[in-house]
Amino acid sequence: MVKVRKPNDILRYGYRYLLSYPKMILPFMIYEAGVIVGQAVIVIASLSLLSYFKAFNLIPKIVESIEARNFEALASPEIMQPILITLGIAGIAYMLIRIVFDSFVKAGLYPFLQKVLIEREVSTKYFLEEAFRNWALVFKTNMLIYFFATIPLIPSLILFYSSFEKIIAGSIEELGFSALTFIAGIFLALIIYLALVFAPMAASIDENSPLQSIIRSVLMAKTEAGAIILYFSALVAVTLVAIAVESAVKSFYITLGSLVSTVISLAIIPILHLYLVAVYETHNNETLLEPSKARLTFKLMYTTLNKGLKLIRIFFTTKYGLIALIVTFIVFLIGFTLGYLTVDPEIRSILINSGIIVPGRLNPEFRVYNRIFLGLDIFFHNWRTSLSTAMSGIAYAIPSTISTLFNGYVIGVVYATINDPIKASAIILPHGILEIPAFLLASASGILLGFKMIMLRGDKVSLEEVTIDLERTAIFIIGLSLVFLVAGIIESNVTPIIAEMAGWS
């Protein structure tokens, strides 16, 4: 007999839904792509700021101030104002792009989760249909949410900007008052945001107008205050446990940050969103169905991994796969060249003096942490990056392309800063022989997905075909996890040995 579940039970048994309907994780894998969107904004902002400083010959002054530890000179208007303006513009651009991405995912996610809870059905195609159909409505609703939530922060930001020079000069009074105002603003913004947490659901599930969605969420918040508090408490508890675990294991010279982040984003956050949808549906007198019993088996894990590895082999044999891979490689080389040419002696001095890259000195993590666990941490970090890069291809390949350009750029900067090809290769190539091609494959799969999205807009392929490609991309990245695991183990255990042989200490 099918049992009726209460919303609170989902927090206890949510993993059953994940195991019964693994496709539930797919929207959250797409959500991970937001990381790449943020990275793109940071890259563009950083390059713009660097170009400005070079154009006005301010880099020598910055280098001199850093070397002399004269941080007050860095707070001068000619240096600080461009930084603040760039941060402001980049922050607004970042928020707008993230809201668009967030709106697209939530427009499909909440109706998708509703199907899981009420009809025991999952369909990636249904998720995409709803996402394309309602993303604009959810976007307008999200804009209203952030508008109301940011109002309490405006006074503190104005106060901080007007008192910035005094704060840098060491005015404790100005800093304290500005900090208290900001904390109060954050507290009020949090209350407003939580009161509006159901608004995107009202827009995506019931297609209410933005204002109707806001009003409905506020009315629901009055009767479902306990559920909202429980949701927020769960978020806080997860965060505190993650911090506690990471702090505890560090005392044993173990780092698990990337593993914990992956578990939170792909396992815990889906359950919390499922809980919110359950609260929304029970408030509307809907009946929730218990998932069918399922468990994670080694056979299922092996089958999924094997499918991913097969897709990697197939990727090389398809026309579009090879074209995407060639395009990815060219973009990566362009990024590497730009990074290598960017670093002149002044930029090199800034990077070295700031400790970002110190030629001849290995990352202290290699000496501090247990190398087995460090390898696992590196693996999860790189795999999440590849996951974000691939799934962000859904945004017409733009984020995937920028991510490829950025990663090539970073490697180019490293080579130029170290200024010794043998030493640079010693810390990059031992693991990079596997890691870089794996990343390029992930990026190529994202670019191919973006190409299919462009064809969808031109009515040259069906949504069904895009759905299949999206699911294949997810499995493809799971297949690449094995390559990233081996690369991570090599980076933590073999690369330091080879680097020391090449003169690193």
N, C-alpha and C positions, 0 to 999 in steps of 0.2 A: 504494500500500500504506500502511495506517495504521501509523505508527511508535509505538513505546512510549516515553513520555517519563519521564525521571527527575525527582524533585522539584526538584533544583537547576536543571534546564533551564527550569522555570516562571519563575524569577526573571529569566532571560535573555530568554525569549520570551512572557512573560505577556501582553504587549500583543496577541498574536495571539488569545488567548482573549477579550479585551475587544472586539476588532474583530469576531470571529466571532459572539460572543454578547453584543451590547450590553445586553441585559436584565440582565446580571450587575451592572450599575452601579445598578440600581433599589434593591436592598436597602441599598446604601451611601448613596443619596439619602435613604432613610428614616432611616438612621443620622444623617445631618446634622441631622435634626429634634431630636436631643438637645440641640443648642445652644439651641433655643427653650425646652426644658424647664428648662435651667439658668437662662436669662434670667427665667423665671417665678418661680423660687425667689428669685433676687436681688431682683426687684421687690417681692415680698411681704415679704421680710426688711427691705429698705430702708425701705419705707413703715411697717412695724411699729416699727422703730427710731426713725424720724422722729416718729411719733405719740407714742412714749414720751418722747422729749426735749421735745416741745412740752407734753405733759401735766404734766411735772415742772419746766417752765420752765428747762431747762438750755441752750437754744439761745443765749441772750445770753452765757452763760459760754463756750460753744464759739466763738462769733463773736469775742469779746474775745481768747481765747487764740490763735486763728488770726491775727488782725490784729497781735497783739503777738509772734507767732512763739514763743509760750510753750508748747512742745509737752509739757513736763512736766506742765502743768496738765491737758492732755488725757488724761494717763495716770492721773488720779485715779480711785479706785474708782467713784464715782458716774457717771462717763462711760465708763470702760473696761470695767467689768464687764458692763453691758448690751450693749456691742459684742461682747465675747467670747462671752457667752451666745447672742446672736443669731447670731453666726458659727457657733457650735457647732451650734445647732439647724438653721440653714440648711444647714450642711455635711452633716449627717446626712440631712436631707430631700432635698438635692440628690443625694447618693449613692444613696439608696433609689430615687428616681425614675429616675435614670440606669441603675441596675442592672435595674429593671423593663424599661426601654426597650431596654437592651443585650440582655437575656435574650430579649425578643420577637424582635428582629432576628436574633440568633445561632441561635435555635431553628429559624428557617426558612432562614437563610443557609447553614449548614454542609451540611445535606442537599441544598440547592440547588446548591452548588458541587461536592458529590460527584457529582451527576447530570451536571454539566458535564464533569468529569474522566473519568468511567467510561462514561457512556452518550451523551455529546454531546447532551444534551437541556437545554433551559431552559424554564421555565414559571413565570410570576409566580403563577399559581394554586397551583402546588405549593409555592412559597415561603410563601404565606399559609396554606395548609393545615397545613404543618409548624410554622409560627410559632404558630398558634392552638392546635395540638395539644400542643406540647411546651414552651411558654414557661414554665409553672409549674415543670416539672422542671429546666429550665435556670436559672431564677431561684433555686431552692434550691441548685443547684450553684454558681452565682455567689456567693451569700451565704456559702457555705462557703469559697470561694476568697478572698474579701475578708476574711473572719474570720481565716483563717490568715495572710494577707499583712499585715494591719494589726497583728498582735500585736507585732512588733518595734518599731513606732512608738509604742506606748503609753508606755513609760518616758520617752522624749524629750519627748512632749507634756505629761506630768505635770510633768517638770522645768522645761520652758519656762513653764508656767502658774504654778508656784510661785515662779519667779524673775523673773516678768515686770516687776515694779516696779523691781527692781535693774537689769535689763537696760535699761529705759527711762532709768534714772538714769545710765547710762553704765558699768556694771560690765563691763569687758572679760573678766574671768575667768569670770563667770557666762555671758556670751554665748558665749565660746569653748567652754566645757564643754558647754553646751546644744546648740551647733551640731555638735560632734563626735558627741555622742550621737544627734542627729537623722540625721546622715550615715550613721552605722553602722546605724541602724534602717532607713533607706531602702535601703541595700545589701542587708541581709538580706531585706527585704520584696520587693525586686526578684527575688532568687534564688528565693524561694518562689513568687512570681507566675509566673515563667518555668517553674518545675517543674510548675505546674498549668495550663499554657497549653492542653493537650489535653483538659482536663476538660469544657469546654462541648461539644466535639465528641463525646465519649463519651456525653454526656447527650442531645444532639440527634440524632445519627446512629444510635447503637446503643441509645438509651433506657436507659442504665445508671442506677442510682440515684445520688444525689449523692455518697454515700460511695464507691461503686464507681467513679464517674467520677474522683474525686480519686485513689484508689489506682491506677487504670489510668494516669492521666496521670503520676504519679510513677514508675511502672515504665517507662513509655515514655520519660520524660526520661533515664533511665539509658542506654538504648540509642540514643536520638536526641539526645544532648547536642549533637552537632555541628550538627544541624539547628536546634536552639533557639538556639545561639550565632550561627549564620548569620542567623536571623530577627531576633534582637535587634541584631546588627551592621548589618543592612540598615536597620532602623528608625533607629539612631543615625546611620548614614551619610546617610540621607535628610534627617534633621533638620539635621545639620552642613552638608550641601550647600545646603539651603534658607537657613540662616543666612548662609553664605558668599556665596551669590548675592545675597541681599538687602543684605548689607553692601557688596559690591563695586559693585553698581549705584547704591547711594546716593552713592558718590563722584562719580557722573555726574549726581547730582540726579534719580535715577529710583527710584521705589518699585514693587515687584512683590509685596509681601507677600500680598495677597489672591489674586493669580493663582497663586502658588506653593502657597498653602494649598488652593486648589481642585483643582489638579493632584494634590497629595498625597492628598487625601481621596477623590477620585473616579477616580483612575487607579492610583496607586502602592499605596495601602492595599488595594484589591481584589486586586491581584496577590500581596501578602504573605499575605493570608488564604487565597487559592487555594493558595499554597505550603504553608501549614500543613496544609490539608486533604489535599494531595498526600502530605505526609510521613505523615499519619495513615493514609491508605489504603494506601500502599506498605508500611507497617509491618504492615498486616493482609493483605498479599500480594495486593492488588488491582492490576489493570493499568490504567495511565493512557493515555488516548487523546489523540493530537495533534489540535488543532482544525483545522477546515477553513480553507483559506487565505482571507483577507479583507483588505481594506485600506480605510482611511478616504478617501472621495472627496468632492469638493465636491458631487456630485449627492446623495449620502446626507445630507450636512449641510443642503443646501438643502431636500430633501424633508422632513426632520424639522422644520426651522424653519418651513416652509410649513404643515405639519400643525398645529404649535403656534399659528400665527397664525389658521388656520381655526377652531381650537377656541376661541380668544378671541372671535371673531365669533359663534360658535354659543352661547357662554356667555350672551350678552346676550339670546338669543332663547328660552332655556328658562325654564320657570316656576321650577324650583328654583334655577337660576343667579341669576336676578333677586332671589329671596328671600334667598339667601346674600349677595349683594352689598349689599342693603339692610341686613341684619343687621350686616354688616361695617362699613358706613358709620356706623351708629348706635353700635356699640361704639367705633369710632375717635373719634367726637365726644364720647362719655362720657369716654374717656381724655384727650382734649384739654382738656375742661372741668376734670377732676380735676387735671391738671397745672397748668393756669392758676390754679386756686384754691389749690393747695398753696403756691405761692411768695408768702409774706408778706415784709415788709422784712427780717426776720432771716434767712430762708432765702436770699433774694436776696443778702444780704451774704456768706453762707457760699459760695455758688456763685461769686461774683465774686472774693472773696479767695483761694479755693482755685484759681482759674484755670480752672475747668471751663467757665464762660461769661463772657467779658469783653465787655460791650456796646461796640460801636464798633471792636473790634480783630478783624481777620480771622484765621482759622486760619493759623498760620505756614507750614503745608504748601503753601498757595497761592503763597507767595513762594519757597520752598526748592526744591520739586520741579518737574521738567519737567511741564508741564500736560497734555500728551498722555498720558504714562504715568500721571499722577495720575488722569486721567479713566478709564483702563482699570482702575486699582486700585479706584477707587470703584465702577465697574461690577461687578467681580467680588465685592466685598464686599456690595453691595446685592442682587445676584442670588443669592448664597448665603443671605442672610437671607430672601429671598422663597422660595427653595427649601426652607429649613428650616421656614418658616411653613406652606407648603402641605402638605408631606409629613407634618408633625406632626399634621395633621388626622386621621391614622389612629388617634390616641389620642382618639377620640370628640370631636374639634374643640376640646377644652379648651386645649391649647397654642396653637393658631392664634388662638383668641379672646383669650388673655392677651397674645400677641405684638402683636395689633392694638391692644389696650388700652394696652400699654406704649409703642408707637410714637406713638400719639396723645398719651399722657401726656408723652413727651419733648418733642414739638413745643409742647405747652401750656406746659411749663416754660420753654422757650426764649423764647416770646413774652412770658411774664410777667417773666422775668429781664431781657430787653432793654428791656421797658417802653416800647416805641415801635413801634407796628404797622407803620409804613412801613419802618423799618430792619430789623425782624424779617422782614418779607415780602421784602425785598431779598435776604436770604441764604438764603431757603427756597423762594420761589415760582418763580424762573426755571427751576430744574431740577425743583422739586417738582410743577409742573403735570403733568409726565410721571411722575415717580418715585412720588408718592403714589398716584395712581390705579392704577399698575402693581402697587404693593405691596398695595393693597386688593383688586385682582383675584386676586393670589396667595393672600391670606388668605381670600377668599371661596371659592376653589377648595378650600382646606384645610377650611373649615367645611362645605362641601358634601360633601367626602369623609367628614368626621366624622359628618354626618347619615346617610350611607349605612351607616357602621359601626354606628350606633345601630339602623338598620332591619334590619341583618344579625342583630344580637342578638335582635331581635324576630321573626326569621324572615319578614320582609316583603320582603327581596330575597335573591338567591342570592350565594354566594361568587364565582361567575363574573362577576356584574354588578359587585361590588366590585373584582374584579381588573381589569376593563375601566376602571373609574373611576380606579383607582390609576395605571394606565399612561397614561391620558389626562391625569391631573394632572401627571405627569412631563413629558409632551410639551408641555402647556400652559405650564409654567414655562420650558421651552426656547424657546417662542414669545415669551414675555415678555422674554427676554434681549435682544432687539433694542431694546425700549423702554428697558430699563435701560442699555444701551450708549449710546444717544443722551442719556439723562438724565445719565449720568456725564460725558460729554464737555461737556455744557452746564454742569454743576456746576463743573468744573475750569477752563473757559475763559470762560464767559459770566457766571456768577454773580458772580465776583470783580469784574468790570468794573461790573456793575449795583450791587453793594454799595458800591463806591468812589464811585459817583455819588450814592448815598444817604447818604454821610458816613462809611463805614467806612474804616479805614486799615490 
